[in-house]
């Protein structure tokens, strides 16, 4: 009967305790932490190395991890040292509590803790005063955690919220900050160190108290050995390692890309990027050192892409993220700026595909008259007849105005829009000025379309995260046009002012192009090898002009300095089988087999697609003029049988038909006199009643061809020039610069010792030219 009463009383006590705990759980419920608000975000490089972190709303660095994200060595050390019976108790280990209490009574101080990992989680998540009531609260919370959560969930709460000193919480934050590696990569000694730190995070901080932290770590190692969890050789080796950690600092690599990804993936706590940390740091250091001696407000940006994967490997958004004078916080890879001449290669390629040109088609580098827009060259001069490839490698403006008028400015804009690289055009007016930089573009878009030269003309969107699904490409140009364009750009001479130890011999085969915007606000350089596409920009983020400079002078050396950092095989892009070399004839433009040898004035070797060699483009003087698309060099005329002078059918029924082979009128000042129209065509027979007006070349008088003027220092030379045979308003150019006079007379006052080129053109396109020199 007594045993029954004892059992009944025990049952009543148990029921009372359980009822009390159940009521406490109901009226004092367990509140889980809000994970989406309590974790910091971190951006990682392609190998999992941290690039930049973003603290949580309270400024705490805490990165969410699961058991699978943590090294098994750390889990062994943590459970073996802190709570070896974690998986068998219900949140409270009474034996540990009794042992800790007895040691405290015997020694008068705390010898060992009696708290389980569950109790530690309860104390971390639900702080309490260090009183008896507070301890009871901790015990209740520990029991609640065990009731409502699995062992794995409780352990993950500890992994994420354990204190590690300062504003660091969670093993991932501690591992990244102290060791610069993820918690999944911890070695034995590192695992033991991080296992003991939460016991006294301030007193044991390894960055401040390395010797104290080492002694505490060794206790963990000895415990692991005594429990036969780790082998003796492992523990001995781990003890020999000194505690050496990085200073507590937040990583700031690729800060502007990290900020961009953090905003784009706001709900993500761990964001993996495609960036290569080693390359990123090299590029950032090189850009910073390159820009630092330049004017204080100047910034720079660089973007490197792997042509095969289309992944961004390095993203330098500004010269120095922490330099406010250079507006380092402004991401210049996405800033809309004037691209200068960097779009010319794509007009070149599209014109190839349209069969308007081949690589050596004859273009005219001459002034354009009778319109409101008067483009010129940065060289401030005119070269006359140039090939399409020469115009591209020298970045001549006037031939590309001729080319975009033939191709169509709106067609060009539509092509770029189709592949996702839209232009920002003032008033949406697609005019020829866009090919010279009269539009807005970004470095990101520029690198995107340049990479098409290495991808058979296909444009792929850039990838910044490995998880991003590769989007479908869009075809901008054919593989043939892409290769010819790259091959021509590969022939551009390297900058003469290369420095920073750039090895010209070790550089891969690179097709590259520079650009300079109006008033020197932006300079660009973009290079394409088989493996990589790299673009750089320099300028002032506020849009103010820089000192006069060129893309080849300022941006070119930086481009090749960065290319020199890459480990590349240096292979060339493969030539398509449908691209061949053919001899072509000027001024006709077609291959020599189509042209009479006598009329092949100049031969050039051209890259052509499918053996197609279009004729020379016509040269117009007005936008929108209805004129033939291609130039016809043959001029048919009639001559008298006896006198061989020109006649018409009206005055000579027996006239003989003849053909002259002429150059475009605008190019005549640059060709041999014997090839000019005035000298090739005979005079009209005086017996004809109707004599058409003859088009003679303009003749400049007052200054002789090749004349040299000798002057004393600081003296001004006054020269007077006059033109004969002009029709209508004239346009005078001195070394490419348009002069004020529109009459047949021009007065020049010069004192600079140099060579001069004087050029004049009338409204019909007739022109004349003389060269002279002042010494």
Secondary structure as the mmCIF struct_conf table of DSSP 4:
data_model
#
loop_
_struct_conf.conf_type_id
_struct_conf.id
_struct_conf.beg_label_comp_id
_struct_conf.beg_label_asym_id
_struct_conf.beg_label_seq_id
_struct_conf.end_label_comp_id
_struct_conf.end_label_asym_id
_struct_conf.end_label_seq_id
HELX_RH_AL_P HELX_RH_AL_P1 UNK A 2 UNK A 27
BEND BEND1 UNK A 28 UNK A 28
HELX_RH_AL_P HELX_RH_AL_P2 UNK A 35 UNK A 38
STRN STRN1 UNK A 41 UNK A 44
TURN_TY1_P TURN_TY1_P1 UNK A 46 UNK A 47
BEND BEND2 UNK A 48 UNK A 48
STRN STRN2 UNK A 50 UNK A 54
TURN_TY1_P TURN_TY1_P2 UNK A 57 UNK A 58
BEND BEND3 UNK A 59 UNK A 59
STRN STRN3 UNK A 61 UNK A 61
HELX_RH_3T_P HELX_RH_3T_P1 UNK A 67 UNK A 69
BEND BEND4 UNK A 70 UNK A 70
HELX_RH_AL_P HELX_RH_AL_P3 UNK A 72 UNK A 82
TURN_TY1_P TURN_TY1_P3 UNK A 84 UNK A 88
BEND BEND5 UNK A 89 UNK A 91
HELX_RH_AL_P HELX_RH_AL_P4 UNK A 94 UNK A 107
BEND BEND6 UNK A 108 UNK A 109
BEND BEND7 UNK A 112 UNK A 112
HELX_RH_AL_P HELX_RH_AL_P5 UNK A 117 UNK A 125
BEND BEND8 UNK A 126 UNK A 126
BEND BEND9 UNK A 130 UNK A 131
HELX_RH_AL_P HELX_RH_AL_P6 UNK A 132 UNK A 148
BEND BEND10 UNK A 149 UNK A 149
HELX_RH_AL_P HELX_RH_AL_P7 UNK A 151 UNK A 161
STRN STRN4 UNK A 163 UNK A 163
BEND BEND11 UNK A 165 UNK A 165
TURN_TY1_P TURN_TY1_P4 UNK A 166 UNK A 167
STRN STRN5 UNK A 168 UNK A 169
BEND BEND12 UNK A 170 UNK A 170
HELX_RH_AL_P HELX_RH_AL_P8 UNK A 171 UNK A 174
HELX_RH_PI_P HELX_RH_PI_P1 UNK A 175 UNK A 179
BEND BEND13 UNK A 180 UNK A 181
HELX_RH_3T_P HELX_RH_3T_P2 UNK A 183 UNK A 185
HELX_RH_AL_P HELX_RH_AL_P9 UNK A 188 UNK A 197
HELX_RH_3T_P HELX_RH_3T_P3 UNK A 198 UNK A 200
TURN_TY1_P TURN_TY1_P5 UNK A 201 UNK A 204
TURN_TY1_P TURN_TY1_P6 UNK A 206 UNK A 208
HELX_RH_AL_P HELX_RH_AL_P10 UNK A 210 UNK A 226
TURN_TY1_P TURN_TY1_P7 UNK A 227 UNK A 228
BEND BEND14 UNK A 229 UNK A 230
HELX_RH_AL_P HELX_RH_AL_P11 UNK A 232 UNK A 239
TURN_TY1_P TURN_TY1_P8 UNK A 240 UNK A 240
BEND BEND15 UNK A 241 UNK A 241
BEND BEND16 UNK A 248 UNK A 248
STRN STRN6 UNK A 252 UNK A 252
BEND BEND17 UNK A 253 UNK A 254
HELX_RH_AL_P HELX_RH_AL_P12 UNK A 255 UNK A 264
TURN_TY1_P TURN_TY1_P9 UNK A 265 UNK A 267
BEND BEND18 UNK A 269 UNK A 269
STRN STRN7 UNK A 270 UNK A 272
BEND BEND19 UNK A 274 UNK A 274
HELX_RH_AL_P HELX_RH_AL_P13 UNK A 277 UNK A 292
TURN_TY1_P TURN_TY1_P10 UNK A 293 UNK A 293
BEND BEND20 UNK A 294 UNK A 294
TURN_TY1_P TURN_TY1_P11 UNK A 296 UNK A 297
STRN STRN8 UNK A 298 UNK A 306
TURN_TY1_P TURN_TY1_P12 UNK A 307 UNK A 309
STRN STRN9 UNK A 311 UNK A 311
STRN STRN10 UNK A 312 UNK A 316
BEND BEND21 UNK A 318 UNK A 319
TURN_TY1_P TURN_TY1_P13 UNK A 321 UNK A 322
TURN_TY1_P TURN_TY1_P14 UNK A 324 UNK A 329
BEND BEND22 UNK A 330 UNK A 330
TURN_TY1_P TURN_TY1_P15 UNK A 332 UNK A 333
BEND BEND23 UNK A 334 UNK A 334
STRN STRN11 UNK A 337 UNK A 337
TURN_TY1_P TURN_TY1_P16 UNK A 340 UNK A 343
HELX_RH_AL_P HELX_RH_AL_P14 UNK A 344 UNK A 353
TURN_TY1_P TURN_TY1_P17 UNK A 354 UNK A 355
BEND BEND24 UNK A 356 UNK A 356
TURN_TY1_P TURN_TY1_P18 UNK A 359 UNK A 360
STRN STRN12 UNK A 362 UNK A 365
BEND BEND25 UNK A 366 UNK A 366
BEND BEND26 UNK A 370 UNK A 372
TURN_TY1_P TURN_TY1_P19 UNK A 378 UNK A 379
BEND BEND27 UNK A 380 UNK A 381
STRN STRN13 UNK A 384 UNK A 387
HELX_RH_AL_P HELX_RH_AL_P15 UNK A 388 UNK A 393
TURN_TY1_P TURN_TY1_P20 UNK A 394 UNK A 395
HELX_RH_AL_P HELX_RH_AL_P16 UNK A 397 UNK A 407
HELX_RH_AL_P HELX_RH_AL_P17 UNK A 409 UNK A 418
TURN_TY1_P TURN_TY1_P21 UNK A 419 UNK A 420
STRN STRN14 UNK A 424 UNK A 424
HELX_RH_3T_P HELX_RH_3T_P4 UNK A 426 UNK A 428
HELX_RH_3T_P HELX_RH_3T_P5 UNK A 432 UNK A 436
TURN_TY1_P TURN_TY1_P22 UNK A 437 UNK A 437
BEND BEND28 UNK A 439 UNK A 439
STRN STRN15 UNK A 440 UNK A 441
HELX_RH_AL_P HELX_RH_AL_P18 UNK A 443 UNK A 450
HELX_RH_3T_P HELX_RH_3T_P6 UNK A 451 UNK A 454
TURN_TY1_P TURN_TY1_P23 UNK A 455 UNK A 457
STRN STRN16 UNK A 458 UNK A 459
STRN STRN17 UNK A 463 UNK A 463
BEND BEND29 UNK A 464 UNK A 465
TURN_TY1_P TURN_TY1_P24 UNK A 466 UNK A 467
BEND BEND30 UNK A 468 UNK A 468
HELX_LH_PP_P HELX_LH_PP_P1 UNK A 469 UNK A 473
STRN STRN18 UNK A 474 UNK A 475
BEND BEND31 UNK A 476 UNK A 477
HELX_RH_AL_P HELX_RH_AL_P19 UNK A 479 UNK A 490
TURN_TY1_P TURN_TY1_P25 UNK A 491 UNK A 491
BEND BEND32 UNK A 492 UNK A 492
HELX_LH_PP_P HELX_LH_PP_P2 UNK A 493 UNK A 495
TURN_TY1_P TURN_TY1_P26 UNK A 496 UNK A 497
TURN_TY1_P TURN_TY1_P27 UNK A 500 UNK A 501
TURN_TY1_P TURN_TY1_P28 UNK A 504 UNK A 506
BEND BEND33 UNK A 507 UNK A 507
STRN STRN19 UNK A 511 UNK A 516
HELX_RH_3T_P HELX_RH_3T_P7 UNK A 518 UNK A 520
STRN STRN20 UNK A 522 UNK A 528
BEND BEND34 UNK A 530 UNK A 531
STRN STRN21 UNK A 532 UNK A 540
TURN_TY1_P TURN_TY1_P29 UNK A 541 UNK A 542
BEND BEND35 UNK A 547 UNK A 548
HELX_RH_AL_P HELX_RH_AL_P20 UNK A 551 UNK A 563
TURN_TY1_P TURN_TY1_P30 UNK A 564 UNK A 565
BEND BEND36 UNK A 566 UNK A 566
HELX_LH_PP_P HELX_LH_PP_P3 UNK A 571 UNK A 576
TURN_TY1_P TURN_TY1_P31 UNK A 577 UNK A 578
STRN STRN22 UNK A 579 UNK A 586
TURN_TY1_P TURN_TY1_P32 UNK A 587 UNK A 588
BEND BEND37 UNK A 590 UNK A 590
STRN STRN23 UNK A 591 UNK A 591
HELX_RH_3T_P HELX_RH_3T_P8 UNK A 592 UNK A 594
BEND BEND38 UNK A 595 UNK A 595
HELX_RH_3T_P HELX_RH_3T_P9 UNK A 597 UNK A 599
STRN STRN24 UNK A 602 UNK A 609
TURN_TY1_P TURN_TY1_P33 UNK A 610 UNK A 611
STRN STRN25 UNK A 612 UNK A 612
HELX_LH_PP_P HELX_LH_PP_P4 UNK A 614 UNK A 616
STRN STRN26 UNK A 617 UNK A 617
HELX_LH_PP_P HELX_LH_PP_P5 UNK A 618 UNK A 618
BEND BEND39 UNK A 621 UNK A 622
TURN_TY1_P TURN_TY1_P34 UNK A 623 UNK A 624
BEND BEND40 UNK A 629 UNK A 629
STRN STRN27 UNK A 630 UNK A 630
STRN STRN28 UNK A 634 UNK A 639
TURN_TY1_P TURN_TY1_P35 UNK A 641 UNK A 643
STRN STRN29 UNK A 646 UNK A 647
TURN_TY1_P TURN_TY1_P36 UNK A 649 UNK A 651
TURN_TY1_P TURN_TY1_P37 UNK A 653 UNK A 654
HELX_LH_PP_P HELX_LH_PP_P6 UNK A 655 UNK A 655
STRN STRN30 UNK A 656 UNK A 661
HELX_RH_3T_P HELX_RH_3T_P10 UNK A 665 UNK A 670
BEND BEND41 UNK A 671 UNK A 671
HELX_RH_3T_P HELX_RH_3T_P11 UNK A 673 UNK A 675
BEND BEND42 UNK A 676 UNK A 676
HELX_RH_AL_P HELX_RH_AL_P21 UNK A 677 UNK A 680
BEND BEND43 UNK A 681 UNK A 681
HELX_LH_PP_P HELX_LH_PP_P7 UNK A 682 UNK A 683
STRN STRN31 UNK A 684 UNK A 684
HELX_LH_PP_P HELX_LH_PP_P8 UNK A 685 UNK A 685
TURN_TY1_P TURN_TY1_P38 UNK A 686 UNK A 687
BEND BEND44 UNK A 689 UNK A 689
HELX_LH_PP_P HELX_LH_PP_P9 UNK A 692 UNK A 694
HELX_LH_PP_P HELX_LH_PP_P10 UNK A 696 UNK A 698
STRN STRN32 UNK A 699 UNK A 701
BEND BEND45 UNK A 702 UNK A 703
TURN_TY1_P TURN_TY1_P39 UNK A 705 UNK A 706
STRN STRN33 UNK A 707 UNK A 709
TURN_TY1_P TURN_TY1_P40 UNK A 713 UNK A 714
STRN STRN34 UNK A 717 UNK A 724
BEND BEND46 UNK A 725 UNK A 725
BEND BEND47 UNK A 728 UNK A 729
STRN STRN35 UNK A 731 UNK A 734
TURN_TY1_P TURN_TY1_P41 UNK A 735 UNK A 736
STRN STRN36 UNK A 737 UNK A 738
HELX_LH_PP_P HELX_LH_PP_P11 UNK A 739 UNK A 739
BEND BEND48 UNK A 740 UNK A 740
BEND BEND49 UNK A 743 UNK A 744
STRN STRN37 UNK A 745 UNK A 750
BEND BEND50 UNK A 754 UNK A 754
STRN STRN38 UNK A 755 UNK A 761
TURN_TY1_P TURN_TY1_P42 UNK A 763 UNK A 764
BEND BEND51 UNK A 765 UNK A 765
STRN STRN39 UNK A 767 UNK A 774
#
